[in-house]
C-alpha cells in the first residue's frame, strides 16, 4: 500500500523538478503485488510471484514533455534521475499542446468508495490457489481421447497508485483482480491441433467462478 512516507517522497520529487527547471510536473507512485500458478496435465508447470514499487515522473520543460520511470526510490538517486530527465526533455521537439489538464476538471473528492479492492486479498493462501488451478485442470484431464494437453492457471493482482500534480491534483486509487483459466489442445483432422480456452475473472475472490471452466 502507499504510505505517508511514499506520498511525501512523491511530493518532494515533484517540487524538486520544479526547482530544477520544470514549469510543471506530475508524479505517480505505483505499489503492488501479483502471483500466478500454472498447471499442465495435473503437474505444476510454473509459479510466479512479483512485487512492484516504482515512480513515474512527467516533466513539462520549456514547452516540451518527457516521461521517465524508476524503481530506485532513494532521494540521492532520484535527484540525479530527475535532473537527467529534465536535460533529456530539453532535447525533444516542442509540444505546446501537451500540458497538465485544466485544474477545474480534476476530481475534488467526496465520491462514494468504488470498492475496487478485495479486503480478503492477503488472507488467501497459496495452497488454495494451487488447488483451484488443479481442480480446473482435472475437469479436462482424460475426459476425451482427443485431448493432447490440459492446462489451467490461477492468477491474482493488487495495486495501489498515488498521484500528485503541480497544479493542484492529489489522489490515490487501489484495486484487485483474480482470474482462473482453463485451456486444452486436441488432435484434430490430419495434423491439425486446435486449442481453445475459457476463463473467469473478478475483482473479488469470492465472486470468481471456480467450477465448470474446464468443462465449458
NORLIN-V564957 format. One record per backbone hydrogen bond with DSSP energy under -0.5 kcal/mol. CO is the residue of the C=O (numbers start at 1). NH is the residue of the N-H. Records with the same first field share a line. If there is no record, write none. Layout:
# NORLIN-V564957
CO->NH  NH
This chain:
# NORLIN-V564957
1->3
3->7
4->8
5->9
6->10
7->11
8->12
9->13
10->14
11->15
12->16
13->17
14->18
15->19
16->20
17->20  22
18->21
24->60
25->166
26->58
27->164
28->56
29->162
30->54
31->160
32->52
33->158
34->50
35->156
36->48
37->154
38->45  46
39->152
40->43
43->40
46->38
48->36
50->34
52->32
54->30
55->70
56->28
57->59  68
58->26
59->61  66
60->23  24
61->64
63->95
64->61
66->59
68->57
70->55
71->73
74->78
75->79
76->80
77->81
78->82
79->83
80->84
81->85
82->86
83->87
84->88
85->89
86->90
88->91
89->92
95->98
97->99
102->105
103->106
116->176
117->119
118->121
120->123  124
121->124
123->125
125->128  129
126->130
127->131
128->132
129->133
130->134
131->135
132->136
133->137
134->138
135->139
137->140  141
140->143
144->147
146->187
149->185
150->41
151->183
152->39
153->181
154->37
155->179
156->35
157->177
158->33
159->175
160->31
161->173
162->29
163->171
164->27
165->168
169->165
171->163
173->161
175->159
177->157
178->202
179->155
180->200
181->153
182->198
183->151
184->196
185->148  149
186->188
189->192
192->188
194->186
196->184
198->182
200->180
202->178
204->208
205->208
212->216
